[in-house]
Amino acid sequence: MMKKWFGRRVIKTGLAVLITASICQLLHLSPTFAVITAIVTTEPTVADSIRKGVIRLPAAALGAIFTITATTVLGQHAISYALVAMLTIIVCSKLQFDTGTLVATLTAVAMIPDTTNHALFDFASRVSATSIGIFVSTLVNFVILPPKFGPLLVEKVDSLFKRTAKDFYSMLEMHLSNQREPNQNLSLLSIHEELIKAYQLARYQDDESQYRSSSEYEQRSFDYLHKKLDYLQLSLYHIGKIAYLKVNQPLTNREIKLILVVIHSLHLILHDHYHQITSNHLTSIEQLKALKITHQSSNSFIFQLCHELLSLHDVVTELSQLTAEERRISLQDKKYPEYIFRKQFMYE
């Protein structure tokens, strides 16, 4: 329960704020600007922290310049707040400092009540505090609590395959009974959205590999997970095509029975963490091929359905072979990451 409340992101942000505020107090700098910066610059990866930090620092400096100029001319007036915010956003946008706009605007507006008659001192202290916030948040990300995307990605991939298997089976059952689930397409869309998030996790790991050394097997395992996502995307493509098929002819009991056997078998393969294919599945696939041939001359529902189911079978066959090979390698070498083929995922 505590892990749900205090995840890595929360702990990293808290540590970054604590260290940043402590350093500012030691240097007799106002911690407000540094703490704001530390909070909004705590990124999922070190790569993002560094890449965005390089943009956020000059953006914050621009915001400080606008604040000092506005308060010198207009004083600490309400219009100064508006002008500083507007100018910071506009200039950051023109200079393509998009990732630094939020930090720059917040620090610029927060500076106004504390400005003095010493413009140069104000500018130096605010930029210094902002720099400390950026540096500390990056350091915490890199050294103290480095992100762990491996176990999280395994859990995400496994969950997506199970959801896809479940929705695929229920959708085909409804199709064969000539009924349509009202939120059927919404469910597939939701899976696609989660798939994009899974690809994002994979990208995070690629970014991390630029700044951290990883073993050959760690890199191999992530390549494997990325390929699984590609196969899932292909599976969703064929399932999506099936979702839009129209039942334009009655099916015999024998045809319905065979298709139900095939979709149940495909459902089990997609749902299985190891994507194992049984001999019974291969037998039913041969029968499905024969059924497709009997309807080959017509552009019927049964022909199109057989075609998409056989295409999905080709996808899961390649997936099964890939998984079997990867599992074999994982069993041969103890250096292979344990979380890839373990049911218990080690991530909060």
ROMAR-915258 format. One record per residue (C-alpha): x, y, z; residue in one letter. Coordinates in steps of 0.05 Angstrom, whole numbers, plus 5000, padded with zeros to 4 digits. Layout:
BEGIN
REC      u      v      w   r
REC      X      Y      Z   A
...
***
This chain:
BEGIN
REC      u      v      w   r
REC   5000   5000   5000   M
REC   5056   5048   5018   M
REC   5090   5035   4951   K
REC   5028   5059   4915   K
REC   5032   5124   4954   W
REC   5108   5132   4951   F
REC   5132   5111   4882   G
REC   5201   5126   4854   R
REC   5178   5192   4822   R
REC   5150   5218   4888   V
REC   5212   5198   4927   I
REC   5258   5228   4874   K
REC   5220   5294   4876   T
REC   5221   5296   4952   G
REC   5296   5283   4954   L
REC   5310   5335   4900   A
REC   5270   5387   4938   V
REC   5305   5370   5004   L
REC   5375   5374   4975   I
REC   5360   5436   4935   T
REC   5331   5474   4994   A
REC   5389   5454   5038   S
REC   5441   5478   4988   I
REC   5405   5544   4979   C
REC   5402   5556   5054   Q
REC   5476   5542   5060   L
REC   5491   5592   5005   L
REC   5440   5643   5032   H
REC   5399   5640   4968   L
REC   5324   5642   4966   S
REC   5302   5569   4959   P
REC   5235   5585   4928   T
REC   5259   5589   4856   F
REC   5306   5530   4863   A
REC   5252   5486   4894   V
REC   5201   5504   4840   I
REC   5253   5485   4788   T
REC   5271   5420   4823   A
REC   5198   5399   4825   I
REC   5182   5411   4752   V
REC   5248   5386   4725   T
REC   5246   5316   4757   T
REC   5239   5275   4693   E
REC   5229   5200   4681   P
REC   5299   5192   4652   T
REC   5368   5223   4660   V
REC   5368   5237   4585   A
REC   5305   5279   4591   D
REC   5333   5316   4652   S
REC   5396   5335   4615   I
REC   5363   5351   4549   R
REC   5308   5394   4579   K
REC   5355   5424   4631   G
REC   5398   5454   4576   V
REC   5336   5490   4551   I
REC   5306   5508   4618   R
REC   5366   5546   4644   L
REC   5369   5599   4589   P
REC   5293   5602   4590   A
REC   5294   5618   4664   A
REC   5348   5670   4653   A
REC   5303   5704   4601   L
REC   5245   5704   4651   G
REC   5290   5736   4704   A
REC   5310   5791   4655   I
REC   5237   5807   4640   F
REC   5221   5809   4714   T
REC   5277   5857   4731   I
REC   5259   5902   4672   T
REC   5184   5903   4687   A
REC   5193   5917   4762   T
REC   5245   5971   4748   T
REC   5198   6007   4701   V
REC   5129   5993   4731   L
REC   5144   5969   4801   G
REC   5110   5909   4834   Q
REC   5044   5924   4800   H
REC   4992   5875   4777   A
REC   5007   5893   4705   I
REC   5080   5872   4717   S
REC   5058   5801   4733   Y
REC   5017   5798   4669   A
REC   5071   5828   4625   L
REC   5126   5783   4653   V
REC   5084   5721   4643   A
REC   5063   5740   4572   M
REC   5133   5761   4549   L
REC   5165   5698   4578   T
REC   5115   5653   4543   I
REC   5120   5690   4476   I
REC   5196   5693   4474   V
REC   5205   5620   4497   C
REC   5156   5600   4442   S
REC   5193   5640   4389   K
REC   5261   5611   4411   L
REC   5230   5540   4414   Q
REC   5244   5534   4488   F
REC   5178   5497   4497   D
REC   5203   5450   4552   T
REC   5230   5510   4591   G
REC   5169   5554   4586   T
REC   5136   5529   4650   L
REC   5199   5536   4693   V
REC   5215   5604   4664   A
REC   5145   5632   4674   T
REC   5137   5606   4745   L
REC   5205   5631   4768   T
REC   5197   5698   4732   A
REC   5129   5712   4765   V
REC   5153   5686   4833   A
REC   5212   5735   4830   M
REC   5170   5798   4828   I
REC   5154   5804   4903   P
REC   5227   5795   4922   D
REC   5260   5843   4872   T
REC   5304   5898   4901   T
REC   5340   5958   4874   N
REC   5401   5915   4859   H
REC   5382   5887   4791   A
REC   5447   5850   4778   L
REC   5446   5816   4845   F
REC   5373   5795   4836   D
REC   5389   5766   4768   F
REC   5450   5728   4791   A
REC   5416   5699   4853   S
REC   5354   5676   4816   R
REC   5392   5644   4759   V
REC   5439   5611   4809   S
REC   5381   5583   4849   A
REC   5348   5557   4785   T
REC   5413   5525   4763   S
REC   5418   5489   4830   I
REC   5348   5461   4822   G
REC   5362   5434   4753   I
REC   5429   5405   4773   F
REC   5403   5371   4836   V
REC   5342   5340   4802   S
REC   5387   5312   4747   T
REC   5437   5285   4798   L
REC   5382   5251   4839   V
REC   5355   5219   4776   N
REC   5424   5194   4756   F
REC   5455   5172   4822   V
REC   5406   5163   4878   I
REC   5345   5131   4847   L
REC   5359   5111   4775   P
REC   5295   5092   4738   P
REC   5278   5018   4728   K
REC   5241   5009   4663   F
REC   5255   4935   4652   G
REC   5207   4903   4703   P
REC   5155   4957   4690   L
REC   5157   4945   4615   L
REC   5150   4870   4624   V
REC   5088   4880   4667   E
REC   5059   4929   4617   K
REC   5071   4883   4557   V
REC   5042   4823   4593   D
REC   4981   4862   4614   S
REC   4969   4887   4543   L
REC   4972   4817   4514   F
REC   4922   4792   4565   K
REC   4874   4850   4551   R
REC   4880   4839   4477   T
REC   4867   4764   4484   A
REC   4805   4777   4526   K
REC   4776   4830   4481   D
REC   4791   4789   4418   F
REC   4754   4728   4445   Y
REC   4693   4766   4469   S
REC   4689   4807   4404   M
REC   4690   4745   4360   L
REC   4637   4711   4403   E
REC   4592   4771   4393   M
REC   4608   4772   4319   H
REC   4588   4700   4308   L
REC   4522   4711   4344   S
REC   4511   4771   4298   N
REC   4513   4820   4357   Q
REC   4558   4879   4367   R
REC   4586   4904   4433   E
REC   4570   4979   4438   P
REC   4639   4997   4467   N
REC   4677   4945   4427   Q
REC   4717   4996   4386   N
REC   4729   5039   4448   L
REC   4761   4980   4481   S
REC   4808   4969   4422   L
REC   4824   5043   4422   L
REC   4841   5040   4496   S
REC   4890   4983   4483   I
REC   4922   5023   4427   H
REC   4931   5082   4476   E
REC   4964   5036   4527   E
REC   5008   5008   4471   L
REC   5034   5078   4457   I
REC   5051   5085   4531   K
REC   5089   5019   4528   A
REC   5129   5044   4469   Y
REC   5143   5107   4510   Q
REC   5173   5064   4565   L
REC   5216   5029   4513   A
REC   5240   5097   4488   R
REC   5257   5117   4560   Y
REC   5302   5056   4564   Q
REC   5336   5074   4498   D
REC   5349   5143   4527   D
REC   5377   5115   4591   E
REC   5425   5070   4553   S
REC   5461   5133   4527   Q
REC   5482   5150   4598   Y
REC   5486   5082   4632   R
REC   5525   5020   4614   S
REC   5481   4959   4604   S
REC   5501   4887   4594   S
REC   5493   4850   4529   E
REC   5435   4810   4558   Y
REC   5400   4871   4586   E
REC   5401   4903   4517   Q
REC   5379   4838   4486   R
REC   5320   4832   4533   S
REC   5297   4902   4516   F
REC   5302   4887   4442   D
REC   5258   4826   4456   Y
REC   5206   4867   4492   L
REC   5206   4918   4436   H
REC   5194   4862   4385   K
REC   5136   4836   4428   K
REC   5104   4905   4424   L
REC   5112   4903   4348   D
REC   5077   4835   4346   Y
REC   5022   4861   4391   L
REC   5013   4920   4343   Q
REC   5007   4872   4285   L
REC   4957   4829   4324   S
REC   4915   4891   4339   L
REC   4916   4908   4265   Y
REC   4885   4842   4245   H
REC   4836   4843   4304   I
REC   4815   4913   4284   G
REC   4800   4890   4213   K
REC   4758   4833   4241   I
REC   4720   4883   4284   A
REC   4695   4918   4221   Y
REC   4674   4856   4183   L
REC   4600   4850   4168   K
REC   4564   4784   4175   V
REC   4531   4780   4106   N
REC   4515   4706   4105   Q
REC   4491   4652   4153   P
REC   4544   4604   4180   L
REC   4534   4530   4190   T
REC   4541   4499   4259   N
REC   4604   4464   4236   R
REC   4635   4530   4213   E
REC   4617   4565   4278   I
REC   4645   4508   4319   K
REC   4711   4508   4281   L
REC   4719   4584   4286   I
REC   4704   4583   4360   L
REC   4758   4530   4370   V
REC   4808   4573   4331   V
REC   4793   4638   4367   I
REC   4795   4603   4434   H
REC   4863   4574   4416   S
REC   4890   4642   4392   L
REC   4863   4673   4455   H
REC   4903   4624   4498   L
REC   4967   4636   4458   I
REC   4961   4712   4465   L
REC   4944   4706   4538   H
REC   5001   4658   4554   D
REC   5065   4693   4579   H
REC   5106   4644   4536   Y
REC   5058   4644   4476   H
REC   5062   4569   4468   Q
REC   5028   4535   4409   I
REC   4996   4466   4417   T
REC   4988   4412   4365   S
REC   4912   4419   4372   N
REC   4918   4491   4351   H
REC   4957   4471   4289   L
REC   4905   4419   4272   T
REC   4848   4470   4276   S
REC   4888   4519   4234   I
REC   4894   4467   4178   E
REC   4818   4458   4181   Q
REC   4810   4533   4178   L
REC   4854   4536   4115   K
REC   4809   4483   4083   A
REC   4747   4524   4102   L
REC   4777   4586   4070   K
REC   4790   4548   4005   I
REC   4717   4527   4001   T
REC   4696   4600   4003   H
REC   4753   4626   3961   Q
REC   4710   4646   3902   S
REC   4666   4692   3943   S
REC   4681   4756   3980   N
REC   4641   4731   4039   S
REC   4646   4744   4113   F
REC   4671   4674   4126   I
REC   4727   4681   4074   F
REC   4751   4748   4101   Q
REC   4746   4722   4173   L
REC   4787   4661   4156   C
REC   4839   4705   4121   H
REC   4847   4751   4182   E
REC   4849   4693   4231   L
REC   4903   4658   4190   L
REC   4942   4723   4187   S
REC   4936   4729   4262   L
REC   4960   4657   4268   H
REC   5022   4676   4227   D
REC   5036   4733   4275   V
REC   5029   4691   4338   V
REC   5072   4636   4306   T
REC   5130   4684   4297   E
REC   5117   4711   4367   L
REC   5119   4641   4396   S
REC   5184   4624   4361   Q
REC   5215   4690   4384   L
REC   5194   4677   4456   T
REC   5218   4605   4456   A
REC   5286   4625   4431   E
REC   5292   4682   4481   E
REC   5270   4637   4538   R
REC   5322   4585   4518   R
REC   5377   4637   4522   I
REC   5351   4662   4589   S
REC   5356   4592   4617   L
REC   5426   4582   4591   Q
REC   5458   4644   4620   D
REC   5448   4669   4692   K
REC   5466   4740   4670   K
REC   5401   4745   4632   Y
REC   5352   4790   4670   P
REC   5307   4747   4714   E
REC   5246   4792   4709   Y
REC   5234   4779   4635   I
REC   5206   4708   4645   F
REC   5186   4711   4717   R
REC   5113   4718   4737   K
REC   5131   4759   4799   Q
REC   5150   4828   4774   F
REC   5199   4866   4818   M
REC   5174   4937   4812   Y
REC   5133   4980   4857   E
***
